[in-house]
Amino acid sequence: MVAEVRSDDFVAGIATALSRMFEPWFIPPDISLWKPHESIPKSGGYQHFLSLCKKHGGDLNGFCDNLAEQRGDRISEVFSFDRHSRTARGPTLVASITEPVRLGKAHGATGDEDECQEAQDSVGGLTKEFRKFQLTGPSGSPSQNCKPHNYLKYQRGPIPILDGRYAADTPTTIAHPVEDFHYAFASFVAEYRDENTQLPEEFVRKVGALMDAVSVIDTDGSHRESDTRALLSNLLAVAFGRPVNSTRMWFSADHLLNYRREDSPLGVAALAIIEEHIELGVSGDGSVQGSFSYAQHWAHLSQKALSKACFCPSFVIAIAGPYIVICGAIVLGRPVVQRLTDYIWLANSRINDDTNALRIARVFFALGNALTRLRSFYVNDVQPAKPLAEARYFPLANRAKIDERVVEFKYLRHLKDGAQEACVTFLAEECEGDKRKLVVKFVERYGVAAHELLAKHGLAPRLLSYGDIWLSGPEQRGCGSRKMVVMEYVEGCTADVALYDSDEGDEGALPEGVPGVVERAVKILHDADMVHGDIRLGNVLIAAGDDDVGARVKIVDFDWAGEAGVVRYPLHLSTVINWPNGVADYALITKAHDDEMVRRVATSLAV
């Protein structure tokens, strides 16, 4: 077996390549990379290495540097190469590999292997990305990683943190909102925004004391950290601690609130990770530093079982002088960290401003409640997963009100190509009854009337539900304008697939009858003074069946649809789509735009 990497690859790529050598017959082992202090000759190198091991009692730390902090560097930056002499002391790499675990017997697979393959098939690239994260997740000091140069280097690497920041020459790092994935995040947002939240008197007084404390300019970081832990522990009625680094591979946050599971799956759940700087702008962005601390915590070997069983929800909090920002974080394929608040000014700086103090109190009150619920999740709701729980890739929001009854469903797979962490459309099936298949979509706005109008004419899948993402609790109010759409699942293919799968290849035409049906559907909308806004081949569905093709055409994707002259295109329209003239970010959607898109569909032009 040969593992090939290029000199311009990242050091982390070496571990990934070595890991792949064990697939598909073994669970990928844990691999750490080391660079010897002295070059080892090519001739007799192995014997020389063994002698060094013996000399240092088998401890690689005695004669090697751990490359954990350099996994984001190019191989050529870490090693120099001399290929011209047999006796040259060229670059040497030591890979420490745990004993791999075989997945199957000699002549057949175990149930674990079948389950692993099923997970791979249903969630696509997420499992592969998650394995990369476990193998090559961020190493080194978070306080160094968060500095702009190192942060940029990491975001250019194979497993960037999906936090909205990216290098100019790399894809964006957007992802599905974390409030849709876990109720603790949604309930936090709902409660801190609710001005009617009733706050206990003593709690408000404690917040006032906190505001006075952070108003003091303090240049002694260690003294301040101790005070902060005491204040937060008292305010939130939890025990924040100062973690101790147990190994060079696991760097700690300034403050950690955790829950150690005593039953399978074992692991230490980080309920809240806090990074603290003495002032804003000192030593990089604390929320970025917290993101690296979060990723390191969950990528650590000791967290393997727990991270396979759930998507690792944690709060990441940054404090800098008199400012605080609170983030929600999960790991899907890659870590996702999103700001749930802006940087909030905590200092007491204005006379007659109890209103602001109460706003701050609501933030901490909501955080305390959310941490309680998150701890309950790790205590009661996380089940063992061997080797991987498919459910970890999907939202916990899995209920909808359909035909006056609450229906629970199970997510099966993502229904959009591209970065799956940003996918908001899923195939699901009901948990009870005939287990019919459903399409579940998370939207910020939706043309319900347009969808129902075309469904009435048989030109769209039946809309089953449009409502809150969470059906009860404070989280019901925590997703803002976002809603959950549930519709019937229609087996078939989209028109772009039908076009390019035609017998004539790239020069093929749409099946006869499709353009006419699309034109009729848009006319029905226009006659009702509505527009669709996104009539493209990918949003024209041809249902499977033996009937006339025209009778099987349906329009989907009504996110932008609505009243003509009122609804607008969203911001951040795709720049790779050839939109009709006049289409732009936040521009009004017009019937003329729809008509031009229909014309392109009729002539099988790419839109």
LINTADA-V880975 format. One record per pair of residues at least 6 apart in sequence whose ideal C-beta (glycine too) atoms are under 7 Angstrom apart, sorted by the first residue. I is the first residue (numbers start at 1). GAP is how many residues later the second one is. Records with the same first field share a line. If there is no record, write none. Layout:
I=GAP / GAP
This chain:
1=20
3=14 / 15 / 18
4=13
5=8 / 9 / 12 / 70
7=68 / 69
8=66 / 68
9=66
10=61 / 62 / 63 / 64 / 147 / 148
11=22 / 56 / 59 / 60 / 62 / 64 / 67
12=59 / 60 / 124 / 145 / 146
13=145
14=19 / 79
15=16 / 18 / 120 / 121
16=116 / 119 / 120
18=13 / 77
19=9 / 12 / 116
22=6 / 7 / 78
25=77 / 78 / 79
26=74 / 75 / 76 / 77
27=73 / 74 / 76 / 360
28=103 / 107
29=68 / 69 / 70 / 71
30=68 / 271
31=64 / 66 / 104
32=34 / 36 / 64
33=34 / 60 / 62
34=26 / 30 / 31 / 32 / 33 / 60 / 62
35=29 / 30 / 32 / 43 / 58
36=27 / 28 / 56 / 58
37=26 / 27 / 28
39=50 / 51 / 53
40=8 / 9 / 49 / 52
41=7 / 46 / 48
42=44 / 46 / 48
43=43 / 44
45=47
52=11
56=6 / 7
60=34 / 36
64=30
66=182
67=11
68=71 / 72 / 181
69=70 / 71
70=8
71=65 / 68
72=81 / 82 / 85
79=12
80=11
81=9 / 10
82=6 / 8
103=6 / 7 / 9 / 10 / 13
104=6 / 9
112=274 / 275
115=272
116=271 / 272
119=8 / 269 / 271
120=7
122=268 / 290 / 291
123=267 / 270 / 290
124=290 / 296
125=208 / 295
126=206 / 207 / 267 / 294
127=261
129=30 / 204 / 205
130=203
132=26 / 27
133=26 / 166 / 198 / 201 / 202
134=165 / 170
136=22 / 23
137=22 / 158 / 159 / 162
138=7 / 16 / 154 / 157 / 158
139=110
141=110
142=109 / 147 / 150 / 151 / 154
143=140 / 146
144=6
145=6 / 9 / 147
146=138 / 139 / 142 / 143 / 146
147=137
151=137
152=15
154=6
155=10 / 11 / 12 / 15 / 18
156=11 / 14
159=175
160=6 / 13 / 174
161=130 / 134 / 174 / 176
162=11 / 13 / 172 / 173 / 174 / 259
163=10 / 128 / 174 / 175
164=9 / 10
165=8
166=6 / 7
174=248
175=161 / 246 / 247
176=245 / 246 / 247 / 248 / 266
177=161 / 305
178=7 / 150 / 152 / 158 / 160
179=6 / 7 / 10 / 149 / 299 / 300
180=215 / 217 / 262 / 289 / 299 / 302
181=130 / 149 / 214 / 215
182=131 / 148 / 214
183=190 / 213 / 287 / 290 / 292
184=129 / 186 / 189 / 190 / 193
185=143 / 155
186=284 / 289 / 292 / 293
187=182 / 183 / 186 / 286 / 287 / 288 / 291
188=152 / 178 / 179 / 182
189=151 / 289
190=284 / 285 / 287 / 288
191=6 / 171 / 174 / 175 / 178 / 283
192=170 / 171 / 174
197=165 / 168
199=159 / 162 / 163 / 166
203=158 / 162
204=154 / 157
206=28 / 29
207=28 / 150 / 153 / 154 / 157
208=149
210=21 / 25 / 136
211=135 / 136 / 137 / 146 / 149
212=136
213=14 / 18
214=108 / 132 / 133
215=107 / 132 / 133
218=6 / 60
219=59
221=57
224=54
225=29 / 51
228=27 / 48 / 91
229=11 / 13 / 26
232=8
233=6 / 7
235=129
236=128 / 131 / 132 / 135
237=131
238=19 / 133
240=15 / 16 / 17
241=15
242=13
243=9 / 10 / 13
244=8
245=6 / 7
249=51
250=46 / 50
251=45
253=20 / 21 / 22 / 37 / 40
254=20 / 21 / 22
255=19 / 21
256=14 / 17
257=14 / 15 / 114
258=10 / 11 / 12 / 13
259=10 / 12 / 116 / 119 / 120
260=8
261=6 / 8 / 45 / 117
264=41 / 120
265=40 / 41 / 43 / 44 / 117 / 119 / 120
266=39 / 40
267=35 / 36 / 38 / 39
268=35
269=37 / 109
270=24 / 27 / 44
271=43 / 44 / 100 / 103 / 104
272=42 / 43 / 45 / 99
273=17 / 20 / 21 / 24 / 41 / 43
274=43 / 45
275=11 / 14 / 15 / 18 / 43
276=10 / 43
277=6 / 9 / 43
278=43
279=41 / 42
280=40 / 41 / 43
286=32 / 33 / 34
287=29 / 31 / 38 / 40 / 52
290=26 / 27 / 28 / 37
291=25 / 46
294=20 / 22 / 35 / 41 / 43
295=40
297=6
298=9 / 14 / 33
307=24
308=77 / 79 / 80 / 81
309=73 / 74 / 75 / 76 / 80 / 83
310=72 / 82
311=19 / 20 / 21 / 81
312=18 / 19
313=17 / 61
314=15
315=11 / 12 / 13 / 56
316=11 / 13 / 21
317=7 / 9
318=7
322=23 / 24 / 25
323=20 / 21 / 22 / 23
324=20 / 22
325=14 / 16 / 17 / 18 / 19
326=14 / 15 / 41
327=10 / 11 / 12 / 13
328=10 / 12
329=6 / 7 / 8
330=6
332=61 / 89
333=87 / 88
334=87
336=85
341=22
344=16 / 19
346=14
394=17 / 32
397=72 / 73 / 87
398=10 / 11 / 12 / 13
399=7 / 8 / 9 / 72
400=7 / 65 / 67 / 84 / 86
401=64 / 66 / 70
402=62 / 63 / 84
406=65
407=23
408=23
409=19 / 20 / 21 / 22 / 29 / 31
410=18 / 19 / 21
411=15 / 17
412=15 / 16 / 17
413=13 / 14
414=6 / 9 / 12
415=10 / 11 / 12 / 24
416=7 / 9
424=17 / 18
425=14 / 16
426=14
427=10 / 12 / 62
428=10 / 12
429=6 / 7 / 8 / 9
430=6 / 8
437=52
438=26 / 48 / 50 / 51
439=48 / 50
440=44 / 46
441=44
442=27 / 40 / 42
443=39 / 40 / 42 / 116
444=37 / 38
445=36 / 114
446=20 / 37 / 39 / 112 / 113
447=111 / 113 / 114 / 115
448=15 / 18
449=81
450=75 / 80 / 82 / 108 / 111 / 112
451=9 / 12 / 107
452=11
453=71 / 72 / 75
454=6 / 67 / 70 / 101
455=6 / 7 / 8
457=67
459=62 / 95 / 96
460=94 / 95 / 96
461=26 / 27 / 29 / 93 / 95
462=25 / 26
463=24
464=22 / 23 / 24
465=21
466=17 / 19
467=16 / 17
468=8 / 15
469=10 / 13 / 14 / 15
470=6
490=51 / 53 / 64
491=52 / 53
492=49 / 50 / 51 / 52 / 60
493=49
494=43 / 44 / 46 / 47
495=15 / 19 / 42 / 45 / 47
496=41 / 42
498=12 / 13 / 44
499=9 / 11 / 38 / 105
500=6 / 8
502=6 / 7
509=95
510=94
511=31 / 38
512=37
513=35 / 36 / 37
514=26 / 28 / 35 / 36 / 39
515=86 / 87
516=34
517=33 / 36
518=17 / 22 / 35 / 80 / 83
519=79 / 83
521=34
522=10 / 13 / 72 / 76
525=6 / 7
526=65 / 68
529=34 / 35
530=31 / 32 / 33 / 34
531=30 / 31 / 33 / 36 / 58 / 59 / 60 / 63
532=29 / 62
533=27 / 28 / 34 / 36 / 56 / 60
534=23 / 26
535=59 / 62 / 63 / 66
536=61 / 71
537=64 / 70
539=16 / 17 / 18
540=13 / 15 / 61
541=13 / 15
542=7 / 10 / 11
543=9 / 11
545=7
560=7 / 9 / 10 / 29
561=6
564=27
565=23
567=22
568=18 / 19 / 20 / 21
569=14 / 15 / 16 / 17 / 18 / 20
571=14 / 15
572=13
573=6 / 12
577=30
578=28 / 29
580=13 / 16 / 17
582=8 / 11
583=10
597=10
600=7
